Amino acid sequence: MNVVPDGGDDQAAQWNRTAGCAWVEAQAMIDQTFKPIEDLLVDAIVAGSPRRVLDVGCGTGATTLAAARRLGANGACVGIDISEPMTDAARARAEREGTPARFIRADAQSYPFEPSSYDAIMSRFGVMFFDDSVRAFANLRRAARAGAELRCVVWRSPDENPFMTTAERAAAPLLPSIPPRVPDAPGQFAFADSQRVGRILEASGWVAIDIQPIDVECTMPESELARYATRFGPLGRVLDDVDERTRARVVKTVRAAFEPFVHGAEVRYDAACWMIGARVP
């Protein structure tokens, strides 16, 4: 099912063009890198034996499909994401592997979910992009039945995740047009402040709010590093617009900056995240 996102949404424009296409192209590498986080999240969700699960910001469907495989015939999993390229990829994956999961292309902030229709709601790095987080989590609460569980993994601060900001910091002297990160603005680190997250959830009607730090070692092949470093984040938004000579200098500079994370044929870093838990009253 496709629902046109709210008009004027910068996030919708971004995830339906460059960012969404980049994630689809790098799907296998991203899934491999974030597999330990996926396992933590899905383990937490299936422990409650839900029958109907909603995966918010599902991207190309890895976490939705993982939950669907774990729940089997007794479960029904639905993924929702604002990106058409990513939800198309998710549907294709589900069809290829024969996993019964459904995907909706829409903005979870405003989508008219059937009230009280989900036993659990989860998200891996998918809830930090709402322009009105209170409205979004209130809408998700209405979609969940009484007592339903919310489980989300989000990034902690940029300072605690140096791997995630290495590319833009290294490229900044060569590319002053890289957009700055704005604290609390929609984006990767929007939920870095756990107290702010708690206030958002409380204001949107969730209870039993529990926010715990988790640190997860992630790995990727060294052969994927250059593509990863130049396709994602603020650098990825501007690099395609520069001339070839500047691009070559940026790629060389950025790759060198990642050297502390390289261990032979493997890249390793710690993902500093929050595991968010809450319940519907």
N, C-alpha and C positions, 0 to 999 in steps of 0.2 A: 504494500500500500504506500502511495506517495501523497504527501500533503505539502503544498507549497509553504515554506517557512514564512514567518512574519516579514513584511516588507521593510526595507531599510536596515536589515540586520547585517552588520559587517562580518560577524562570525559565519553567517550563512554564505556570504559571498566568498569568504576565504576557504571554507571547507568544501565548497562545491567547485572550486577551481584548483589553484596550485597546491594547497595543503592536502586536500583530499586525494588528489591524483598521486602526490608523492607517497602518501601512506599506502595506497593501493599497490603502487609499484614495489614498495619495500615491505609488503605484507609479511612474507616469510621470515625476513630478518627481524622485524619488530616482534612478531609472535614468539620467535625463539628467545629474543632478548628479555622480554617481559614474562616469559613462562613461569618463573618462580612467583611473580606477583599474581599472575592468573591463578596459580594453584592455591595460594593463600586465600584469595577472595572466594573462589568457588568452593573450597573446603568449608569456609565459614557459612556460605549460603546453604549448601546442601545438608549441613549438620542439622538444620531446622526442618528438614523433610518437607519443603514447600511443594505445592502442586503447580502453581503458576508463578513464573519469575519474569520480571521486567529488567532488562539490561539497558541502562541509560548511557547515551553516548557510545553505542556499541561498536562504532567503527566498522571494520571489515569482518566482525562477527566472532572473533576468537573466543571471547569469554562467554558469549551467548551459546555458542556451540559446545563449549566445554561443560557448561551447566546442563545443557540438554542431554549430552552423552551420559553424564553422571546420574541424572534423574530418570532417564529411560522412558519407558512407556507411561509411567505414572505422572510425568511432568509435562508442562507446556511452557516453552521459553520464547519470549518476544524481545527483540532488540529494536531500539529506536535511536536514530541518529539524523542529524540535519544534513548530512552529506549524501548526495545522490551517488557519486562514484563509489563511496564506501559501502552503502547499503546494497548497491547492485553487486559488488564483489561478495558481500556477505551472503546474499541469496544464492549466488552461483556456487559458493563453497558448500552451503547446506545441501544444495541439490546434488553436487558431485559426491559428497560423502553419505548422502541419504539420511542426514540427521534432521529430525522434525523440529525446525525452529522457524519462526516467522519474523520478518523485518519490516519496519515502518520507517519511511523517510519523512521526518517531521521534526518540529521543535518541541521537545518535551516540556518546555516552559508553558506552552499554550495548547498542546494537543488535547482534544476532548476524549480522554480515556473513559472507558466505562467505570463508573464509581465502584470502589471496593472490589476490584477484580483481580488483584494480585496478592499473593501470600508473602512475597519477598521482592525487594528492589535492590539492584546492585549496580555498581559502576566501577570500572577501572579507568581512571584518568578521563572521565567523560562529563563531569559535572562542574568543571571550573570555568566554563565558557558562557554561562547564562548572563544576560545583561541585567536581569532582575532575579537574583538567587532566591529571595524570599517567595516571590510569586512562583518560581519553578518548583521549589520543594513543597510548597502548599499544593500545587497541582499534582505532584507525585504522591503526596499524602492522601489526597482524595481518591487516587487510583488504587490505593492499597486498602485491604480489609483491616478491621480492628485487630491490633496485636501484631500486624505484619512487621517484618524486620527490614531495615535499611542497612546496607553495607557498601561503603565506597572507599576506594583507595585514591588518594590525591597526593600531589607533591607538597613537601614542606618548602622551606625558603630557598631562594637562589644560593645563598651563602652555604647552605648545607648540601647543595647539589652542584658542585663546581663543574662536573662533567657536562651538565646541561647548558652551561653558559660559556664554556670554553671557546666555542666557535665565534660567537658574537664579540667576545672580549678581544680575541686575537685579530679579528677582521676590522674592528672599529677604526684603527688608524688609517686603514686603506679605504674604508667605506663609511664615511660619516652619515650616510643616509639610512643606516640600520635603525629601525624604529626602537626606541627605548622601552624597557619594561616598566610599566606603571603599577605600583603596589595596589593590590586589591582589584585591579581592573580585570575584566574577563581575559582569561589566558592560562597558561600552564601553572603559574604560581598564585593564582587568585585566592586559593584556600590555604596559603602558607601560614596565616595567623589562625591558630586553632580556637582562640577565644572568639574571633569574629565568626568562624564557622559555627561554633556553638550558639551564638546569638541568632544566626540565620535559621538554624534548625528549630530553635525554640520559637522564633517569631512565626515560623511556617507551620507550627502545630505538632512537631515531633517531640517525643519524650524519651526518657532513659538514654539520653545522649552520652556517648562514650567515644572519646577521641584519643587514640594511642599512637605513639611513634613506632614505626617499623623501619628497619634498615635492611635492604635486600640486595645481595650481590647480583649484578646483572652482567652478562657477557655477550659479546658479538664477535664474529670473525674480523680480524684485522683488515681483510680484503674488502669489507663493507664500510670501513670507517670514513673514507673520503666522501662517499656518497651520502652517508648519514649526516656528516658534519656540514655539508653544503646544501642539503635539500630541506632541512627541517628548521623550525624556530625562526627568529627574526632574520637571520642571515639568508635563509631560503627564500624569504619574501622579496629580497632585493637583488640577489646574485644574478638572476637571469637577465637583468636589465643593464648589466655593465659590459664593457667591451672585453674582447678575448684576452688582451694583454693584462688588464686589471684582474680579470677572473683567474688567470693562471697564477698571478702573484698571491691572490687571496687564498686559493686552494693550497698552495705550497705553505703559506704562513699558518693557515689553520691546521693543516695536517701536522706540522711540527709542534704546535701547541698541545696536541693530544698525546705526545710521546710518553708522558708519565703514566698514562693509562694503558699503554701497549705492553703486552707480555708475550713476546714471540708472535704466534699466529692468532693470538686472542686479545681482545680488548676487555678490560674488567673495570667496573666502577660500582660504587654503592648508591642505590636509589634511596634517598631519605624521604619517607612518605608518612602520611597519617592514615591509619585505618579508622574510619568513621563508622560508628554503629549508632542506631537509634530505632525507635519503634513508634508505630501508630498507637495512640491511646486506645 
